[in-house]
């Protein structure tokens, strides 16, 4: 949500002032992300000040880009403004400073819309903050072998610790502390699961879901920020599209069409949903925007480790949204987690993806050297503790946040809002199983034949095997030199064998493992 360079010494000697769209003091500067759905303010007292940038609420009556300044706040006024920030229902970042000490504290909200990374330069005690991970490549070119090894072994983790040594993520709900000599980090409080709701009819649950989803949508400033919805044709994105369509006067939708082989009913489902909405539609054909798998990126094309696999197709869709004047991009990210099944659920079926994952895990271990295996099997102590928003939702959001921000677009994921998360955690098993809650919600608005039980869902499963096969010669040539083999984490011979296996069989599990490797190899090459 912002970028900043903050020298601890400047906190003691200079008073922050607003200059244009930035806040400056001494050699330090804060650059808020400029978007009409955000607002910022600078609150100052005699000994302290804090800067906050946060999502603007729907009731807001303005869209100025300059920060509001509150000078000479009394102790009570300062505390009131600060507590209001801490209880803000939408996303935020707060930078606090105490002149005596001097001390700095940076806090993140719980939604993770556009999270920031941080680096502390020890010699000068300078803190660098940015939502763009790539900007830290000049700060640290040392890879964290343990993080890379866990990534290669198909682990899913959400952590402050990142693949570049010394660069960390300010995870949702966390706090960074920095003073003249010490740096510390606090993940924040953990959360426990809520008890199931009981004693009400199913229709009451669906009605409450509808009301809560509408409240989440209306809490955003849609009156002066044009909206677009990523509409794939599944129940998650359809539910969001219907809710947004009921709240805004003008709406754009768009989706990536995967082709009849992957998703035979996707076009028909999208047509049914679109017929219920008064909206413009932007279609992107996946076959025209296949992943351009290139291990040697130029400076302008550099990417973080956690990057969207289908960035070319999503990028084309987001460019069309931007060309259509849209500013807020809504998605169904978090829908799976909203209806997640818990280990305590009776009769909980094993996930259909589990056999594929088991195979992928075995294939991944075959890639790793002894050093890589030792690192991958090390104590898994660096992952963030459980929070209200599940790590898979936060990771999916993270992959899209940077490319959306570079286009000046703001992401909103209603299913990642704490209000819906808290509601979903209390739902009875019967409504979470098979996303029966969403099916009932959509049946009332689209009819029961659009999402029947057991319908064939759209899938990206065939995309990467085709993309890899199409560029097999180029990938093979580039892998004549393997950065991950050079640092001792993988066997180059095993990598080439896996590449040939995917080219020959298009096997889903093997492709998943190879894709993890290719994205990690590409990342490490940027640092070599």
N, C-alpha and C positions, 0 to 999 in steps of 0.2 A: 504493500500500500504506500510505500515511500522508499526513498533512497536518502542516505545521510552519511556525512563524514563528521565525526564528533571527537574533538580533542578534549581529554579530561581537564587539562590545564585551562582551557577556554571557559569552562563552567564557572570557575572562580573569578575570572578577570573581566568577563564581558557579559553584557545583557543582551538576550536574543531580541531581534527586531525583524519585522516582516518587510521584505524587499521584493516587490512584485509577487511572484508565486512561490517564493522560497522564504526560509527563516535563516538568518545569518547571525553569527556572533564570533568575533575573532576570525580564526581560520576555519571555523566549523560552519556547516550548512546542512539544512534539511530541505529536501525536495519532495513535496507531497505528490502522489500520483494524481494527475489532472483528469477528473471525470465529473460529470454533473451529478452522478449518483453518490458522490462523496462530499463530505464537509470537514473542515478542520478549524481548530482554534488553538490559541496560545494564551495560557493563563499564568499570570506572574504575581508573585508576592515579594516581600522583602528578601527572603532567604531561599525561596524555591520558585521553580516554574515547571510547567508541563505542557507538552504539545500533544494533541490528539488528532488523528485522522480516522474517520469512521464512516460507515455507510449511512447515507441520509435516509431518514424515515419518510414514509409515504405522505405524511401530513405536512412535510416541509413546503414552504411557499417560495423558495428561491433556489437558484442554482449557481451562485457565485463561485469563482475559483480561488479567491483570495481568503486567507485565514482571518478569522475573527480574533481580535486581540482584546484581552481583558487585563488591564494594568492595575497595579496597586490593590489587588484583591486582599481582603481581610482574611484572617485565619479561618473563620467560619465560611466565608465565600469560597475560598480555595478548596476547603474540604468538601463543600457541597458540589462544586463543579467536578471535583475528582471522583466522588462517589457516583455521580451521574454517569461518568464514563465507565466505571467499573461494572455498572448494572445496565449498560447499553444493550438492548436486545439483539442488535445486529453486529456485524464484524467491526473491529477497531484495532488500532495500534496506538499505544501511549508511550511517549518518551518523557521521563521525569528527571529533573536535575535538582540537586541541592548544592548551593554555592559553597557552603562550608564542607570541607572534606577534601576535595569536592567528590560528589558521587552521582552516578548515572544509573537509571533503571529503565528497562524497555519491556513493556508488557504486550502480549498478543491476545486478541479475542479468541473465541472458541470455534469459529466457523472456518477459518483458513481460506478465505476467498482469494487473496493475493498475498501469500505469506512472504516474509523477508528472511534473508540469510544474514549472518554476521561474521565478522572477522575482527579480532583485537590485535593490533600491532603493539607488541610488548614494550619495545624500546621507547616509543613516543606516547604510549597509552592512548592510541587513536582507535576509535570504534568505527568500522565501516558497515553500513546497513544497505541492503539492496534487495529488491524483488527479483532481480535478474542474476541467477547463479553464474552465468557465463562471465560477468564482469569480474568475478573473483579469480579467474584463470591467471591473471597477472599477479595476484597476491600469493597464490599457492599452486605449485605444480607438482607437489608430492602427493601421490595417491595413497589412500588408506587401504592397504591390501586386505585387511579383515572385512571391511565393508564390501569391497569388490567381490571377495570370495563368497560371502553370504548371498550377494546378488546373483552370482553365477550358479549357486546351488539351489536356485528357485525359491529362496526365502522371500517372504513379503514382510517388510518391516517399515515402520514410520518412526523416524529418529531424528534427534538434533544432530547427531553425528552424520557427516556426509562423506562422499568419496574423495574429497580433497582435504588433506590434513590442515586443520586450522580454520576451516570454513564450516559453519554450523547453521542449522535451520532453527529459527524461532518457531517451534511447534505450537499448535493451537493450545491456548491457555497457559503458555509458559512465560517465564520472566528471566531476563538477563540483568545481572548486576555487575557494574564496573566502577572501580575507584582508582586512586593513584597507583596501587600496588597489586590489587587482587581482582580476579574475574570469577564469577560463579554463575551457575545456571540452575533454574528450578523448573521442573516439568509442570508443576501445579498439582492440585488435588486429583486423586482418582475418583471414579464414580462407580456406584454399584447399580446393578440392574433393578428396574422397578417391578413390583408385583403385577401380575396380570389383572386386567379389568374383569370384573365379573358381575353377574346379576343384571345384565342389560341385554336387550335384543340386538341381533346383528345389525338391524337397520339403524339403531342408535349409534353404533360404532362407525358406520359408513357416514352418517350425518355429521358426527363429530369430526371425522377425518376431513370431510368436505369443508366444514367451517374452519378448521385449523389450517388447511391448505390455502383457503381463501385469505385468511388473516395473514399468512406468510407472504402471499403474493401482494396484498394491498399494503403491506408494511414497506414496500419499495416505492421509490418516486417515479411511478410509471406515467404520471401526468405530464412530466417534461423530459422523460427519457424514453425514446422509442425502443420497443421490445421485439426480440426475435426468439423463437424456440427451436432448439435442435430436436427435430421430430423424426426418429428412426422408424417408427411404426410399432414399437413395443409398448407395453402397458405403462412403464415408468414415464417415458417421454410423452405418451398420450395423455396421461393424467395431468402432467404439468401444462401441456398445451391447452387442454380444456379449461383448467383453472385460470390461466393467464388470459385466455380468450374471453372469459366471463368478466374480466376486470379492466381490460384496456379497449380503447376505441379502435385502434389500428394495430394490427399484428402481422408480423412476417414469420413464416416457418421455413424450415429447410432440412433436408436430409441427405444422407449418403446412400445411394441405391446400390445394393450389392450384387444384383443380377439374379436371374431365375435359378441358377444352379445352387446359390447359397441361401436364398430367401425367396422361395416361390410365391409367397403370399404378401410380401412386404409392400409392393405397390398397391395392391387391393386394400390392405389395412390402412395405409396412409391416405388413400382416396376417401375411405369412409370417415376417417378422423377429420380430414380437411373439409369435407362437405358439411361438417358440423361447426366449422369455424369460418368467420369472415376474414380471411387472411390471404396474403401473398405467399407463394411457395417457390423455394429455390431448390432445385434438384442437382446433385453432384453425382455423376456416374463414377463408381469406384474404378472401373476398367480404364477410365481416362486419367485417373490420379493415383496410380499404384505407388506403393512405397518405393522411393528411389534410394535403394540401399547402397550407400557409398561410405566406405570406411575412412576416406580422406577428405574431410570437410575443409572448405576455405574459411578465412577469418570471419566473414559475414554469416556463414552458415553454422557456426559452432552451436552445440547443443549440450544440455545437462545430461547426466546419466539417466535420470527418470524422464524420458521423453515419450510422447505419444507415438505408437507404432504407425499410425495411419495419418501422420501429420500433413502429408500432401493433400489428402482428401478433405480433412477438417480445415486446413488452411484455406483451401478454395471456397469452402462453405462460409467460413468466417469473413473472407474478403467480400463475398457477395452480400452478406449481412451488412457489412460496413458500407458498401456501395449503395445499399438501399436506405442508408441513414439510420440504421439501428445502433443502439448504444448499450443496452442491457441484453445479455445472451443467457437465456434460461435453458437448463438441461435437466434430464432425469437422473443424473448421477446421484447415487445414494438410495435408489429405489430397492435394490437387492438387500441392502443393509436394513432398510426400514422394515422389511418383512423377513428378517433373518430368523433362522431356526436356532434354538438354544440347545445345549447338551442335555438340559433337564426336560426337554419336550418328549412326551411319551410317543413312541412310534416314529421318532425322527428318522426319515430315510437318509441314507448316505448320499451325499451330493453326486450327481451324475458325472461331474468332472473329476471326481476323486481317482478313478482308475487311470485316467490320462495323467493326472498329477503324479501318481505313484511311478508311472513309467518315466515321466519327465525328470523326476528326482534321480532315478537310477542313471539315466542318460547323462544328466548334469555331473554326477559324481565321476562318471567315466572320463569326462573331459579334464578333471582336475588332477594336478600333480599331488604328490604327498604334501608339499607345502600348502597347496591350495586346499586340500582336504582338511589338513590340520586347522587352517584358518576358518574354514567353513563350519567346522565342528566345534569351534571355540564357544565358550559360554556366551549365551545370547542375552547379554546384560544391558545393551545400549538402546533397546527399543523403548519408545515412549510408553508410559503406563496407559491403561485403558481410560478412555474419556467418553463423554457423551457421544461424540462423533467418532464412528469406527475408523480405524486406520485405513481400510481399503477405500472409504469415501474420501478421506483426506489425501491419499496418494493419487487417486483418479483426478481430484481437483487440482493437485499440484502439477500434474502433467499438462493440463490445459491452461493453467493460470498465466504462465509466461507468454506463450504465443498469442493469447487473447490480449494481454496487456500491451504487447508491442504493436497491436493494431488499434489500441485505444478503446478496447471493448471491456465491459465489466461483466464478470460471470455471477450468476445467481443459481444456486442449486437448492431448491426448496426442501428436498429430502435431507439435506444437511443442516437444516435449521433446528436448533434445540427444541423448539416447540413440537415439531413433528417427530423428532427422535424420541422425546419423552413419551409422546402419545404411542408411537409404534412399539416401544419397549414394554408397554402394559397390555398389548393386544393379546387376546386368546390365541392359542396355537392354531385353531381352525381358520382364523382370518389371516394369519401370517403364512400358513402352509399354501404353497402354490400362488402366493400373492392374491388370495381370495378377496382381500379388502379392496385392492385396486380393480379387480375384475368386477366386483359388485358396483363400485363407484362408476366405472366406465359403462357398465351395462345399462345403468339408469339414464345415461346420456347418449349412448351410441347404439344401444340394442345389444342383445345377448349373443348375436352371431359374429361380432367382430373379433372377440377374444374368447372363443370356446375353450373348454378344458382340453389340454393336450395339443393346442395349436402349434404349428411349426414356427419357431422363432427365427428372426434374422440372425445371421452369424457371420463373423469375419474369418472363420476357420480356414477357408480356402484361399484367402488373400495373400498371406505371407508365403506359403509354399509356391504360389505362382510367381510372386515378385522375386523370390530367391532364385527360382529356376530361370527366370528371364534374364537375370544378371549373374548367372553362375560363373561365366568366364571371367568377368570383372572381379567378382568377389574372390574367386580362386587365385587370380593374379595378385590382388592386394594382400592376400593372406600368405603370400610367399615370405612376407615379413610380418610376424605376429607380435604385437606389443605385449599382450598378456602372457605369451610364452616367454618373452624376453625377461619379464619380471618373475617368472617361475611359478605362475598360478595355474596354467593349463598346458596340456601336451599338444603341440602343434600337429602331430600325427593324428591324434584323436579328433582334433578340430576338423581336419580335412576329411576324415572318415565320416564324421557327422554331416558335413556339408554334402558329401556325395550321397549319403543316405536320404537326406531331405530332398535332394534333386530327383532321386530315383523313385522314392515312395510317396512323397508329399505327406508323410505321416504327421499327424497333429502334434503328438507329444514330442517327437524329435524336433519339429519346427519350433515349438515353444522354447525348448532348450537352446537351440541355435540362435533364435532371435535374442534371447537374453545375452548370449555371448557376443553377438554382433554389435549390440548397442553398447555393451561394456568395452569391447575392443575399440569402437569408434570414439568413445569417451576418452579412454586412456591415450589414444594416439594424439588427441588434441593437447595433451599435457607433455608429450615427449619432445 
